[in-house]
């Protein structure tokens, strides 16, 4: 019979942090990125979601006692702070209320930020000219993209961006891009929407809102953003010739230089769930993966198997506070009736049918005051 307890929730949070660390390590490893597709990272992401939000245990779950950390934490959470009528407010309740309150505030803030951004982009903004619109349609037709896309060009945008869940909107700064650059840029942004990148970032944002107090969540978020850019680059360049890859990277580099120069002047945008073409990613690593990546299917299979084994094993235990029994003064028992038995090379002291002490040597037993009448 499966159940969810406070201890299974705590265990889920602890285990999820290990998955966060694994994900971050893999995402920052050049060796891993050069061999692996996005699939293992998607698997880890799914495992993190399941482990965090399905914290189950059953009657066969092994209990791992924590004698030092958990009891201290529980004692601190039980500290009384103040009374409201007949109700005693404890520290744990106050922290829970703060957790929920901040999560709600962050959720409202992010929703309003996104809504304000979308409304602002759909206001009195200049749409693209016919030539740019024709290039967009040509890129969509050439690569099999059949979803609706709105393309907006305006000087108020400081970088290339893309957003939307059911209908895509691409934002371009009013810059004189060449036709070749536009094709690469639009292909990249269209691929983001085709890969459901915005939905992935929405899930990550929900995790960030719910677990805002966990610093690993923010490192995980940034690692995900970087990975999504890397694999978007790779997806659109799989059929590129070497010279086309170099042209694409040159376009990426020039756009990154332009955006960095604008940001250096004080421009700022902090909307995680809006995809950006060049700013905020590790360009060197994007270049290396695009030029040198050689997928290793066996490595992905082994990595996937190891992750799944670790995931299912994490459900086999739950961490709970452990409390050591009170210390026993053995000298109190020397005045009672006791029995000494020599078994497996050790001396066992019995009071009735209960073992109250064991000794490795006869001298140690006698030092306490237990004397054998059997001549051991």
RODO-2510 file (C-alpha; in nm, 4 decimals, decimal comma):
residues 376
     n   res          X          Y          Z
     1     x     0,0000     0,0000     0,0000
     2     x     0,1514     0,3302    -0,1082
     3     x     0,1340     0,6421     0,1045
     4     x     0,2781     0,9926     0,1286
     5     x     0,4224     1,1101     0,4588
     6     x     0,6202     1,4085     0,5745
     7     x     0,9309     1,1915     0,5773
     8     x     0,8748     1,0688     0,2216
     9     x     0,8384     1,4340     0,1148
    10     x     1,1694     1,5221     0,2821
    11     x     1,3368     1,2209     0,1218
    12     x     1,2010     1,3240    -0,2192
    13     x     1,3499     1,6727    -0,1822
    14     x     1,6880     1,5306    -0,0795
    15     x     1,6972     1,2794    -0,3662
    16     x     1,5825     1,5444    -0,6159
    17     x     1,8788     1,7584    -0,5181
    18     x     2,1105     1,4741    -0,6167
    19     x     1,9367     1,4609    -0,9550
    20     x     1,9796     1,8388    -0,9847
    21     x     2,3515     1,8033    -0,9168
    22     x     2,3801     1,5189    -1,1707
    23     x     2,1971     1,7229    -1,4338
    24     x     2,4131     2,0314    -1,3721
    25     x     2,7328     1,8248    -1,3858
    26     x     2,6369     1,6606    -1,7153
    27     x     2,5190     1,9892    -1,8672
    28     x     2,8540     2,1536    -1,7894
    29     x     3,0668     1,8665    -1,9145
    30     x     3,2063     1,9272    -2,2619
    31     x     3,2833     1,5560    -2,2947
    32     x     2,9216     1,4641    -2,2244
    33     x     2,7752     1,7268    -2,4576
    34     x     2,9969     1,6125    -2,7456
    35     x     2,8644     1,2543    -2,7150
    36     x     2,5040     1,2894    -2,6053
    37     x     2,1780     1,4137    -2,7496
    38     x     1,9158     1,5954    -2,5456
    39     x     1,7379     1,2669    -2,4635
    40     x     1,9320     1,1803    -2,1419
    41     x     1,8715     1,5329    -2,0135
    42     x     1,5007     1,5023    -2,0872
    43     x     1,4989     1,1712    -1,8982
    44     x     1,6677     1,3297    -1,5946
    45     x     1,4231     1,6206    -1,6103
    46     x     1,1269     1,3823    -1,6109
    47     x     1,2781     1,1815    -1,3238
    48     x     1,3248     1,5024    -1,1226
    49     x     0,9601     1,5994    -1,1755
    50     x     0,8311     1,2532    -1,0824
    51     x     1,0576     1,2191    -0,7785
    52     x     0,9652     1,5648    -0,6475
    53     x     0,5910     1,5432    -0,6995
    54     x     0,5311     1,1695    -0,6406
    55     x     0,7009     1,1121    -0,3001
    56     x     0,5656     0,7645    -0,2306
    57     x     0,6603     0,4997     0,0233
    58     x     0,5139     0,1600     0,1091
    59     x     0,5326    -0,1074     0,3741
    60     x     0,8516    -0,2512     0,2228
    61     x     1,0375     0,0807     0,2142
    62     x     1,3563     0,0596     0,4194
    63     x     1,3871     0,3199     0,6921
    64     x     1,7257     0,4924     0,7110
    65     x     1,7542     0,6574     1,0536
    66     x     1,9158     0,9976     1,0894
    67     x     2,0400     1,0328     1,4454
    68     x     2,2045     1,3730     1,4177
    69     x     2,0450     1,5947     1,1510
    70     x     1,6731     1,5124     1,1404
    71     x     1,6088     1,5164     1,5176
    72     x     1,7753     1,8574     1,5463
    73     x     1,5710     1,9941     1,2550
    74     x     1,2475     1,8605     1,4038
    75     x     1,3261     2,0110     1,7426
    76     x     1,3923     2,3496     1,5812
    77     x     1,0690     2,3335     1,3783
    78     x     0,8749     2,2559     1,6953
    79     x     0,9963     2,5718     1,8714
    80     x     0,6949     2,7761     1,9902
    81     x     0,6941     3,1390     1,8728
    82     x     0,3683     3,3006     1,9810
    83     x     0,0021     3,2266     2,0471
    84     x    -0,3039     3,3228     1,8459
    85     x    -0,5898     3,2604     2,0858
    86     x    -0,5584     2,8986     2,1921
    87     x    -0,3390     2,8083     1,8949
    88     x     0,0381     2,7847     1,9475
    89     x     0,2263     2,9012     1,6377
    90     x     0,5472     2,7050     1,5931
    91     x     0,8475     2,7849     1,3747
    92     x     0,7660     2,5061     1,1279
    93     x     0,4164     2,6469     1,0624
    94     x     0,5557     2,9977     1,0134
    95     x     0,8182     2,8752     0,7639
    96     x     0,5517     2,6825     0,5732
    97     x     0,3353     2,9965     0,5482
    98     x     0,6363     3,1964     0,4248
    99     x     0,7122     2,9251     0,1658
   100     x     0,3555     2,9281     0,0310
   101     x     0,3248     3,3076     0,0404
   102     x     0,6473     3,3721    -0,1495
   103     x     0,5577     3,1035    -0,4066
   104     x     0,2199     3,2678    -0,4708
   105     x     0,3796     3,6132    -0,4990
   106     x     0,6421     3,4846    -0,7440
   107     x     0,3782     3,3051    -0,9504
   108     x     0,1672     3,6210    -0,9775
   109     x     0,4747     3,8319    -1,0567
   110     x     0,5963     3,6021    -1,3349
   111     x     0,2490     3,5733    -1,4852
   112     x     0,2042     3,9502    -1,4839
   113     x     0,5539     4,0044    -1,6295
   114     x     0,4848     3,7638    -1,9136
   115     x     0,1377     3,9064    -1,9775
   116     x     0,2712     4,2645    -1,9765
   117     x     0,5466     4,1662    -2,2188
   118     x     0,3041     3,9912    -2,4562
   119     x     0,0548     4,2790    -2,4477
   120     x     0,3339     4,5278    -2,5089
   121     x     0,4546     4,3320    -2,8100
   122     x     0,1064     4,3080    -2,9602
   123     x     0,0356     4,6799    -2,9256
   124     x     0,1324     4,9570    -3,1635
   125     x     0,4310     4,7682    -3,2991
   126     x     0,5498     4,7622    -3,6562
   127     x     0,5139     4,4250    -3,8268
   128     x     0,7822     4,3102    -4,0687
   129     x     0,8017     4,4168    -4,4310
   130     x     0,6996     4,1893    -4,7181
   131     x     1,0539     4,0793    -4,7973
   132     x     1,1165     3,9609    -4,4400
   133     x     0,7734     3,7952    -4,4287
   134     x     0,8499     3,6102    -4,7529
   135     x     1,1820     3,4871    -4,6115
   136     x     1,0001     3,3606    -4,3009
   137     x     0,7470     3,1666    -4,5079
   138     x     1,0234     3,0281    -4,7277
   139     x     1,2194     2,9025    -4,4234
   140     x     0,9039     2,7454    -4,2779
   141     x     0,8194     2,5697    -4,6035
   142     x     1,1760     2,4460    -4,6564
   143     x     1,1929     2,2892    -4,3086
   144     x     0,8371     2,1614    -4,2660
   145     x     0,7126     2,4063    -4,0022
   146     x     0,3324     2,4315    -4,0214
   147     x     0,2438     2,6291    -3,7077
   148     x     0,1262     2,9930    -3,7131
   149     x     0,3997     3,2517    -3,6601
   150     x     0,3849     3,6268    -3,6131
   151     x     0,7033     3,8181    -3,6953
   152     x     0,7483     4,1641    -3,5425
   153     x     1,0340     4,4016    -3,6202
   154     x     1,0876     4,7086    -3,4076
   155     x     1,3755     4,9226    -3,2862
   156     x     1,2523     4,8924    -2,9253
   157     x     1,3706     4,5294    -2,9131
   158     x     1,7315     4,4996    -2,8053
   159     x     1,7683     4,1323    -2,9046
   160     x     1,6142     3,8521    -3,1071
   161     x     1,3434     3,6764    -2,9061
   162     x     1,0742     3,4148    -2,9437
   163     x     0,7769     3,3203    -2,7262
   164     x     0,4339     3,1596    -2,7347
   165     x     0,2731     2,8286    -2,6458
   166     x     0,0049     2,7762    -2,9106
   167     x     0,1040     3,0496    -3,1544
   168     x     0,4597     3,1650    -3,2006
   169     x     0,5757     3,5256    -3,1980
   170     x     0,9265     3,6153    -3,3139
   171     x     1,0691     3,9556    -3,2263
   172     x     1,3506     4,1092    -3,4282
   173     x     1,5332     4,4344    -3,3593
   174     x     1,5234     4,6825    -3,6452
   175     x     1,8696     4,5894    -3,7708
   176     x     1,9905     4,5538    -4,1279
   177     x     2,0350     4,1788    -4,1368
   178     x     2,1357     4,0192    -4,4641
   179     x     1,9006     3,7627    -4,6190
   180     x     2,1449     3,4856    -4,5243
   181     x     2,1518     3,6000    -4,1603
   182     x     1,7728     3,6251    -4,1494
   183     x     1,7381     3,2691    -4,2732
   184     x     1,9686     3,1348    -4,0042
   185     x     1,8061     3,3442    -3,7316
   186     x     1,4486     3,2568    -3,8264
   187     x     1,5339     2,8883    -3,8666
   188     x     1,6760     2,8865    -3,5124
   189     x     1,3709     3,0582    -3,3609
   190     x     1,1248     2,8371    -3,5486
   191     x     1,3075     2,5283    -3,4237
   192     x     1,2597     2,6448    -3,0643
   193     x     0,8827     2,6451    -3,1093
   194     x     0,8861     2,3131    -3,2963
   195     x     1,0809     2,1547    -3,0094
   196     x     0,8290     2,2791    -2,7468
   197     x     1,1051     2,4768    -2,5784
   198     x     0,8573     2,7245    -2,4314
   199     x     0,6625     2,4459    -2,2599
   200     x     0,9838     2,3027    -2,1159
   201     x     1,0776     2,6454    -1,9798
   202     x     0,7296     2,6826    -1,8319
   203     x     0,7777     2,3605    -1,6318
   204     x     1,1180     2,4819    -1,5147
   205     x     0,9630     2,8131    -1,4094
   206     x     0,7008     2,6273    -1,2036
   207     x     0,9792     2,4359    -1,0249
   208     x     1,1593     2,7654    -0,9634
   209     x     0,8451     2,9238    -0,8183
   210     x     0,7681     2,6287    -0,5900
   211     x     1,1232     2,5765    -0,4672
   212     x     1,2510     2,9338    -0,4736
   213     x     1,4491     2,8732    -0,1531
   214     x     1,6700     2,6056    -0,3132
   215     x     1,9813     2,7585    -0,4789
   216     x     2,0288     2,4470    -0,6941
   217     x     1,7031     2,5292    -0,8745
   218     x     1,8539     2,8459    -1,0215
   219     x     2,1693     2,6689    -1,1371
   220     x     1,9465     2,3976    -1,2873
   221     x     1,7381     2,6632    -1,4644
   222     x     2,0421     2,8248    -1,6225
   223     x     2,1827     2,4868    -1,7270
   224     x     1,8511     2,4021    -1,8960
   225     x     1,8448     2,7326    -2,0823
   226     x     2,1971     2,6743    -2,2113
   227     x     2,1193     2,3149    -2,3141
   228     x     1,8105     2,4200    -2,5070
   229     x     2,0179     2,6658    -2,7103
   230     x     2,2897     2,4075    -2,7771
   231     x     2,0494     2,1470    -2,9050
   232     x     1,8503     2,3973    -3,1043
   233     x     2,1762     2,4882    -3,2799
   234     x     2,2475     2,1230    -3,3420
   235     x     1,8953     2,0402    -3,4628
   236     x     1,8968     2,2980    -3,7394
   237     x     2,2554     2,2280    -3,8447
   238     x     2,2400     1,8481    -3,8765
   239     x     2,2147     1,8741    -4,2551
   240     x     2,4492     2,1728    -4,2867
   241     x     2,7712     2,1442    -4,4790
   242     x     3,0836     2,2588    -4,2974
   243     x     3,0814     2,6008    -4,4649
   244     x     2,7159     2,6480    -4,3691
   245     x     2,7975     2,5687    -4,0060
   246     x     3,0722     2,8306    -4,0125
   247     x     2,8339     3,0866    -4,1645
   248     x     2,5740     3,0101    -3,8968
   249     x     2,8298     3,0472    -3,6192
   250     x     2,9529     3,3745    -3,7686
   251     x     2,5943     3,5023    -3,7636
   252     x     2,5603     3,3896    -3,4014
   253     x     2,8855     3,5587    -3,3044
   254     x     2,7987     3,8899    -3,4693
   255     x     2,4572     3,8970    -3,3055
   256     x     2,6110     3,8182    -2,9660
   257     x     2,8557     4,1090    -3,0069
   258     x     2,5721     4,3456    -3,0971
   259     x     2,3584     4,2378    -2,8029
   260     x     2,6417     4,2535    -2,5526
   261     x     2,7236     4,6062    -2,6617
   262     x     2,3599     4,7059    -2,6063
   263     x     2,3447     4,5360    -2,2641
   264     x     2,6671     4,7126    -2,1666
   265     x     2,4730     5,0362    -2,2069
   266     x     2,2205     4,9296    -1,9463
   267     x     1,9483     4,7457    -2,1415
   268     x     1,8028     4,4522    -1,9497
   269     x     1,5498     4,1759    -2,0027
   270     x     1,4766     3,9108    -1,7435
   271     x     1,2001     3,6880    -1,8745
   272     x     1,3291     3,3308    -1,8567
   273     x     1,0529     3,1716    -2,0605
   274     x     1,1278     3,3870    -2,3658
   275     x     1,3987     3,2368    -2,5877
   276     x     1,6913     3,4486    -2,6945
   277     x     1,9082     3,3815    -2,9994
   278     x     2,2543     3,4683    -2,8680
   279     x     2,2562     3,6508    -2,5343
   280     x     2,3061     3,4699    -2,2046
   281     x     2,4537     3,1449    -2,3370
   282     x     2,8048     2,9995    -2,3436
   283     x     2,8998     3,0703    -2,7038
   284     x     3,2282     2,8790    -2,6917
   285     x     3,0533     2,5597    -2,5875
   286     x     2,7816     2,6101    -2,8492
   287     x     3,0511     2,6404    -3,1146
   288     x     3,2332     2,3281    -2,9949
   289     x     2,9225     2,1116    -2,9840
   290     x     2,8028     2,2229    -3,3254
   291     x     3,1401     2,1607    -3,4932
   292     x     3,2732     1,8551    -3,3076
   293     x     2,9753     1,6598    -3,1752
   294     x     2,9713     1,2859    -3,2473
   295     x     2,6764     1,1100    -3,0917
   296     x     2,7553     0,7952    -2,8924
   297     x     2,4385     0,5847    -2,8719
   298     x     2,5915     0,3245    -2,6391
   299     x     2,6937     0,5983    -2,3951
   300     x     2,3367     0,7334    -2,3954
   301     x     2,1912     0,3866    -2,3327
   302     x     2,4278     0,3127    -2,0428
   303     x     2,3678     0,6578    -1,8931
   304     x     1,9912     0,6098    -1,9225
   305     x     2,0023     0,2675    -1,7559
   306     x     2,2137     0,3984    -1,4671
   307     x     1,9748     0,6913    -1,4134
   308     x     1,6682     0,4660    -1,4132
   309     x     1,8298     0,2252    -1,1661
   310     x     1,9134     0,5171    -0,9374
   311     x     1,5606     0,6531    -0,9719
   312     x     1,3844     0,3297    -0,8788
   313     x     1,6336     0,2579    -0,6003
   314     x     1,5531     0,5978    -0,4477
   315     x     1,1998     0,4697    -0,3793
   316     x     1,3351     0,1764    -0,1772
   317     x     1,4221     0,3875     0,1271
   318     x     1,2955     0,6784     0,3313
   319     x     1,4956     0,8903     0,5736
   320     x     1,3456     0,9315     0,9193
   321     x     1,4763     1,0713     1,2489
   322     x     1,6427     0,8104     1,4643
   323     x     1,6753     0,8276     1,8380
   324     x     1,9378     0,6269     2,0268
   325     x     1,8109     0,4456     2,3368
   326     x     1,9046     0,6096     2,6661
   327     x     2,2412     0,5089     2,8059
   328     x     2,2258     0,2154     3,0450
   329     x     2,4321     0,2123     3,3656
   330     x     2,5515    -0,1481     3,3597
   331     x     2,6709    -0,1356     3,7190
   332     x     2,3038    -0,1222     3,8257
   333     x     2,2587    -0,4742     3,6902
   334     x     2,5548    -0,6251     3,8783
   335     x     2,3413    -0,6405     4,1935
   336     x     2,0628    -0,8296     4,0131
   337     x     2,0380    -1,1850     3,8987
   338     x     2,2117    -1,2195     3,5649
   339     x     2,3414    -1,4936     3,3454
   340     x     2,6625    -1,4916     3,1380
   341     x     2,6836    -1,6931     2,8176
   342     x     2,9871    -1,7366     2,5964
   343     x     2,8780    -1,7400     2,2295
   344     x     3,0718    -1,6880     1,9053
   345     x     3,3802    -1,5672     2,0885
   346     x     3,1992    -1,3056     2,2969
   347     x     3,0540    -1,2774     2,6483
   348     x     2,6823    -1,1943     2,6600
   349     x     2,5138    -1,0774     2,9820
   350     x     2,1461    -1,1729     3,0130
   351     x     1,8824    -1,0488     3,2566
   352     x     1,6012    -1,2919     3,2034
   353     x     1,5813    -1,3437     2,8262
   354     x     1,7157    -0,9976     2,7350
   355     x     2,0767    -0,9228     2,6403
   356     x     2,1866    -0,6128     2,8299
   357     x     2,5552    -0,6122     2,7363
   358     x     2,8211    -0,7908     2,5366
   359     x     3,1978    -0,8002     2,5868
   360     x     3,4865    -0,9155     2,3733
   361     x     3,7071    -1,0147     2,6669
   362     x     3,6532    -1,1581     3,0122
   363     x     3,8639    -0,8812     3,1642
   364     x     3,6397    -0,6094     3,0185
   365     x     3,3332    -0,7859     3,1582
   366     x     3,4842    -0,8195     3,5047
   367     x     3,5957    -0,4563     3,5058
   368     x     3,2288    -0,3566     3,4936
   369     x     3,1471    -0,5935     3,7795
   370     x     3,0000    -0,8993     3,6049
   371     x     3,1516    -1,2241     3,7320
   372     x     3,0872    -1,5598     3,5733
   373     x     3,0113    -1,8548     3,8002
   374     x     3,0569    -2,1011     3,5145
   375     x     3,4328    -2,0646     3,4983
   376     x     3,4498    -1,9003     3,1565
***
